[in-house]
């Protein structure tokens, strides 16, 4: 999609006419700077492109900045809000919930805040899940533990039933925390809400530990995932160095994008080979991984391999595909496959090796967020509240060019961000590892 052609207009439920209660803190050092919709954050900050667009008469694409507005749409004394989390666990989920609840309660004076239990299932009457009343006392310490307070689930639910529940409960703002599948559901909920003429704001907070949401430069949980992954790499490296022909093999998260694998490789530069979904590699042949690994062992006596979970899926072509509850194709286990292939290769060559396989994925997902992610989650949650209170809908809070911005959901659903094989991240990973192309071309 041409960035200059992006439609970044944000949908609003109506004119915001209520003075923001946030202004009550405009005293002395507690002065609050309100944000205007007229302020913009450029999507593409490359000077040459922006100048060329202006010369052509094209207005460069830009986002609304996130933040508190001087006037709001909803009356806090009458407003009911709900939060729902969907999909897999991710460090920072509780931090997002906590920041939303605290900003609603203390910033705007909203007293009716509900947690929808176990994802979209919590909206469906037949599951029988009660809503959780979210108060400051309920969320005050939840950031200190991992997991998610209100629970999560996968799989689609009937959109009309979800909207029926929102209408029945008189919910004014629904905060949806999730990844690609959640955004797709959110856009359908928005469409149904608008078709019914309801005044319900739907605000998304992007959740993907893989950091692969399109037009969002960073998602929460990623920083924590990289930090913990470096510990796994260090452990695997120590194991590899401790034995003759030792090999440490680590599988990290990254279904479609290799950001965690490439970034952790740079953060803990003990890696010799890094495999990601965006870059092809061969196993056999003079240019393949196995021959390169054999040369590395002959030269240095040990090796460390990092593989993103979505790497090398071509080796499973022809096998029956399985789907998860959300309709996503279940990936084949590249980690165990590589381990078996490496063992078989060196057995054929009569070379004794010692291989240690590490998969820290589920441990990472359920951990508390680190300090950087906690701060990031605080910004995301509070800016989500500011957007919802202003009557904005069909958007998520994104981070772009070091600014928090409003991104229309429909720009993101069904699209992913990928590591650029010609970009700085991958180039730096190759320089740090000394990895060859690993193909026979």
C-alpha positions in Angstrom: 0.0 0.0 0.0 1.3 3.5 -1.0 1.8 5.3 2.3 0.8 8.6 0.6 -2.6 7.0 -0.2 -3.4 5.8 3.4 -6.7 6.9 4.7 -5.9 7.8 8.3 -9.2 9.5 9.1 -10.6 8.4 12.5 -14.3 7.7 13.0 -16.1 9.7 15.7 -19.4 9.0 17.3 -20.4 12.7 17.5 -19.2 16.1 18.5 -17.4 16.1 21.9 -19.0 18.9 24.0 -18.2 18.0 27.6 -15.2 19.8 29.2 -12.6 17.2 30.1 -12.3 16.5 33.8 -8.6 16.1 33.2 -8.5 19.9 33.2 -9.1 19.9 37.0 -5.4 19.1 37.4 -4.3 22.2 35.4 -2.6 23.8 38.4 1.0 24.7 38.7 3.3 21.8 37.9 0.4 19.5 37.2 -0.6 21.4 34.0 -2.0 19.0 31.4 -1.3 19.7 27.7 -4.3 18.8 25.6 -3.8 17.4 22.2 -5.6 18.7 19.1 -6.8 16.6 16.1 -5.2 19.3 13.9 -1.7 18.2 15.1 -0.4 15.4 12.9 2.4 12.8 12.9 3.8 12.0 9.5 3.7 8.4 8.4 6.9 8.7 6.3 9.5 11.0 7.8 11.9 10.7 4.9 12.6 14.2 3.8 13.1 13.5 0.1 9.8 11.6 -0.2 7.8 14.2 1.7 9.2 17.0 -0.4 8.5 15.1 -3.6 4.9 14.5 -2.5 4.4 18.2 -1.7 5.8 19.2 -5.1 3.4 16.8 -6.7 0.5 18.4 -4.8 0.0 15.3 -2.6 -0.4 15.8 1.1 1.8 13.3 2.9 -0.1 10.7 5.0 -0.2 11.4 8.7 -1.8 10.2 11.9 -3.8 11.9 14.6 -1.7 12.1 17.8 -2.9 10.2 20.8 -3.6 12.0 24.1 -6.2 13.9 26.1 -8.6 16.1 24.3 -10.0 19.4 25.8 -13.6 18.2 25.3 -14.9 14.7 25.6 -18.0 12.9 24.2 -19.1 10.7 27.1 -20.4 11.8 30.5 -18.1 10.0 32.9 -20.8 9.9 35.6 -23.1 7.8 33.4 -20.5 5.8 31.4 -20.0 2.1 31.5 -16.8 0.6 30.0 -15.6 -2.9 29.3 -12.2 -4.5 28.6 -11.6 -7.8 26.8 -8.3 -9.6 26.0 -8.1 -12.2 23.2 -5.6 -14.7 21.9 -2.4 -15.9 23.5 -0.8 -14.5 26.6 1.8 -11.8 26.4 3.9 -9.9 29.0 2.2 -6.6 29.8 -1.5 -7.6 29.6 -2.1 -6.9 33.2 -0.2 -3.6 32.9 -2.6 -2.5 30.1 -5.6 -3.5 32.1 -4.3 -1.6 35.2 -3.5 1.6 33.3 -6.9 1.7 31.6 -8.7 1.2 34.9 -6.7 3.7 36.8 -7.0 6.4 34.1 -10.8 5.8 33.8 -11.2 6.0 37.5 -8.8 8.7 38.6 -8.5 10.7 35.4 -12.1 10.8 34.3 -14.1 9.7 37.3 -15.6 6.6 35.6 -16.9 4.1 38.2 -18.4 1.4 36.1 -15.6 -0.7 34.5 -16.1 -4.4 33.7 -13.6 -7.1 32.7 -15.0 -9.5 30.1 -14.0 -13.0 31.2 -12.1 -15.3 28.9 -12.1 -13.3 25.7 -15.0 -12.9 23.3 -16.6 -15.9 25.0 -17.4 -13.7 27.9 -20.0 -11.8 25.8 -21.9 -15.0 24.9 -24.7 -15.9 27.4 -24.4 -19.7 26.9 -20.9 -19.8 28.4 -22.2 -18.4 31.6 -19.2 -16.2 32.5 -19.8 -13.4 34.9 -18.3 -10.0 34.3 -15.5 -8.9 36.7 -15.9 -5.5 38.3 -12.6 -3.7 37.9 -11.7 -1.2 40.5 -8.4 0.4 41.5 -8.2 -2.0 44.5 -8.7 -5.0 42.1 -5.9 -4.0 39.8 -3.4 -2.2 42.0 -0.8 -5.0 42.1 -1.6 -7.1 39.0 1.3 -5.7 37.1 3.6 -7.6 39.4 2.5 -11.0 38.1 2.2 -12.5 34.6 -0.7 -13.9 32.8 -3.9 -11.9 32.5 -6.4 -11.1 35.3 -9.6 -11.4 33.2 -8.5 -14.4 31.2 -8.4 -14.9 27.4 -9.5 -17.3 24.7 -9.2 -18.1 21.0 -11.7 -18.5 18.3 -14.5 -16.5 16.7 -17.8 -15.8 18.3 -21.1 -14.5 16.9 -20.7 -10.8 16.3 -24.4 -10.0 16.7 -24.5 -11.7 20.1 -21.4 -9.7 21.2 -23.1 -6.4 20.2 -26.4 -7.6 21.8 -24.5 -7.9 25.1 -22.9 -4.5 24.7 -26.3 -3.0 24.1 -27.9 -4.9 26.9 -25.3 -3.7 29.4 -25.3 -0.2 28.1 -21.6 -0.2 27.5 -20.2 3.1 26.1 -16.6 2.1 25.4 -15.1 -1.3 24.7 -11.4 -1.7 24.9 -10.2 -4.7 22.9 -6.6 -5.9 23.6 -5.4 -8.4 21.0 -3.6 -9.2 17.8 -4.6 -9.7 14.2 -7.6 -11.9 14.9 -8.9 -9.5 17.5 -8.6 -6.6 15.1 -10.6 -8.4 12.5 -13.3 -9.1 15.1 -13.1 -5.5 16.3 -13.7 -4.1 12.8 -16.8 -6.3 12.4 -18.1 -5.2 15.8 -17.6 -1.6 14.8 -19.5 -2.2 11.5 -22.4 -3.8 13.4 -22.5 -1.1 16.1 -22.6 1.6 13.4 -25.2 -0.2 11.4 -27.5 -0.4 14.4 -26.9 3.3 15.1 -25.4 2.7 18.6 -23.1 5.1 20.3 -20.4 2.6 21.4 -16.7 3.4 21.0 -14.4 0.5 20.1 -10.8 1.2 20.9 -8.0 -1.4 20.2 -4.7 -1.9 21.9 -2.4 -4.0 19.7 -1.1 -7.2 21.3 1.5 -9.4 19.6 4.7 -10.5 21.2 6.0 -11.0 17.7 6.0 -7.2 17.0 4.5 -7.8 13.6 1.4 -5.5 13.4 1.3 -3.5 10.2 2.0 0.2 10.6 2.8 -0.2 14.3 6.5 0.1 15.0 6.4 -1.5 18.5 4.0 -3.7 20.4 4.1 -4.4 24.1 5.7 -7.6 25.4 8.3 -7.5 22.7 11.0 -5.9 24.8 10.4 -8.5 27.6 10.5 -11.4 25.0 13.9 -10.2 23.7 15.3 -9.8 27.2 14.3 -13.3 28.3 15.4 -14.8 24.9 18.9 -13.5 25.5 19.1 -15.5 28.7 18.1 -18.6 26.7 20.8 -17.8 24.1 23.4 -17.4 26.8 22.4 -20.7 28.4 22.5 -22.5 25.1 25.9 -20.9 24.3 27.4 -22.0 27.6 26.1 -25.6 27.0 27.6 -25.6 23.5 31.0 -24.4 24.7 31.1 -27.0 27.5 31.2 -30.1 25.2 33.3 -31.1 22.1 31.3 -30.2 19.0 28.6 -28.7 21.2 25.5 -27.2 19.5 23.0 -24.9 21.2 19.7 -24.8 19.3 17.1 -22.2 20.5 13.5 -21.9 19.0 12.0 -18.4 19.6 8.6 -17.0 18.9 7.9 -15.5 15.5 5.2 -17.1 13.4 5.5 -14.9 10.4 8.1 -12.3 11.4 11.6 -12.8 12.8 11.9 -9.6 14.9 12.4 -11.5 18.2 15.0 -13.8 16.8 17.0 -11.1 15.0 16.8 -8.6 17.8 17.8 -11.2 20.5 20.7 -12.3 18.3 22.0 -8.7 18.3 21.4 -8.3 22.1 23.3 -11.5 22.9 25.9 -11.9 20.3 26.8 -15.6 20.9 24.7 -16.7 17.8 26.3 -18.2 14.7 23.2 -18.8 12.7 19.8 -17.1 12.9 16.8 -18.4 10.9 13.7 -16.3 10.3 10.5 -16.7 8.2 11.4 -13.8 5.8 14.7 -15.3 4.6 14.9 -18.7 2.8 17.5 -21.3 3.7 18.5 -24.8 2.5 19.5 -27.7 4.7 21.5 -29.9 2.3 24.1 -29.0 -0.3 27.3 -27.0 -0.2 25.5 -23.8 0.6 23.0 -25.3 3.1 22.8 -25.0 6.8 24.2 -28.4 7.6 27.4 -27.9 5.6 27.9 -24.4 7.1 27.4 -25.9 10.6 29.9 -28.6 10.0 32.5 -26.0 8.9 31.8 -23.9 12.0 32.3 -26.9 14.3 35.5 -27.8 12.5 36.8 -24.2 12.9 35.6 -23.3 16.4 34.3 -26.6 18.1 30.9 -25.2 19.0 27.9 -23.4 17.5 24.7 -21.6 18.4 21.6 -21.6 16.2 18.5 -19.4 16.8 15.4 -20.3 14.8 12.1 -18.3 14.7 9.1 -20.7 15.0 7.9 -19.8 11.5 11.3 -20.3 9.8 11.8 -23.2 7.3 8.1 -24.1 6.9 8.8 -25.1 3.3 10.3 -28.3 4.6 6.9 -29.4 5.7 5.1 -28.8 2.4 2.8 -31.7 1.5 2.0 -32.5 5.1 -1.6 -32.1 6.3 -2.4 -28.7 7.7 -4.0 -28.2 11.0 -5.9 -25.1 12.2 -6.2 -23.7 15.7 -9.4 -22.3 17.2 -8.9 -19.0 15.5 -8.6 -20.5 12.1 -4.8 -20.0 11.9 -2.6 -22.7 10.4 -0.7 -24.5 13.1 3.0 -24.3 12.3 5.1 -27.4 12.2 7.9 -27.6 14.9 11.0 -26.3 13.1 13.0 -26.7 16.3 12.6 -30.4 16.7 12.9 -30.9 12.9 16.3 -29.1 12.9 17.5 -31.1 15.9 16.6 -34.4 14.2 18.2 -33.3 10.9 21.4 -32.1 12.5 21.7 -35.4 14.5 21.1 -37.4 11.3 23.6 -35.4 9.3 26.5 -35.8 11.7 25.7 -39.5 12.3 26.0 -40.0 8.6 29.3 -38.2 8.7 30.6 -40.2 11.6 31.1 -37.0 13.7 30.0 -37.1 17.3 28.2 -34.0 18.5 26.4 -32.8 21.7 23.2 -30.9 20.9 21.0 -29.0 23.5 17.6 -27.8 22.4 15.9 -24.9 24.2 12.3 -23.6 23.7 11.4 -20.9 26.2 8.3 -19.7 24.4 5.6 -20.5 26.9 7.7 -19.3 29.8 8.2 -16.0 28.1 4.5 -15.5 27.2 3.3 -15.7 30.8 6.0 -13.7 32.5 5.4 -10.2 34.0 6.6 -7.4 31.8 10.0 -5.8 32.3 10.4 -2.1 33.2 10.5 -0.9 29.6 7.4 -2.7 28.6 5.6 -1.5 31.8 6.2 2.1 30.9 5.1 1.4 27.3 1.9 -0.3 28.5 1.1 2.7 30.7 1.3 5.0 27.6 -0.9 2.6 25.5 -3.5 2.1 28.2 -4.0 5.7 29.1 -4.0 6.9 25.5 -6.7 4.3 24.8 -8.8 5.9 27.5 -8.3 9.4 26.1 -9.4 8.2 22.6 -12.5 6.5 23.9 -13.6 9.3 26.1 -13.3 11.7 23.1 -15.8 9.5 21.3 -13.4 8.1 18.8 -13.9 4.6 17.5 -12.6 2.0 15.0 -9.0 2.8 16.0 -6.1 1.4 17.9 -3.3 3.1 19.8 -0.1 2.7 17.8 3.5 3.8 18.2 4.9 5.4 15.1 8.0 7.6 14.7 8.3 7.8 18.5 4.8 9.2 18.9 1.7 7.5 20.1 -1.0 7.8 17.4 -4.5 6.8 16.4 -4.4 4.2 13.6 -7.7 3.2 11.9 -8.3 -0.6 12.5 -9.2 -1.3 8.9 -5.6 -0.3 7.8 -4.2 -3.1 9.9 -6.5 -6.1 9.9 -5.1 -9.0 7.8 -1.7 -7.4 7.2 1.6 -8.0 9.0 4.9 -6.2 9.4 8.0 -8.2 8.4 11.7 -8.0 8.8 13.1 -6.4 5.7 15.9 -8.7 4.3 17.6 -5.6 2.9 17.1 -3.5 6.1 19.4 -2.5 9.0 18.1 -5.1 11.4 18.8 -8.1 9.2 22.0 -6.7 7.9 23.2 -6.1 11.5 22.2 -9.7 12.5 24.3 -11.1 9.6 27.2 -9.0 10.5 27.0 -10.1 14.2 26.8 -13.8 13.3 29.0 -13.9 10.2 26.3 -16.1 8.7 26.5 -16.9 4.9 23.5 -17.0 2.7 22.6 -20.7 3.5 21.2 -21.3 0.1 22.5 -23.2 -2.9 21.6 -20.5 -5.4 
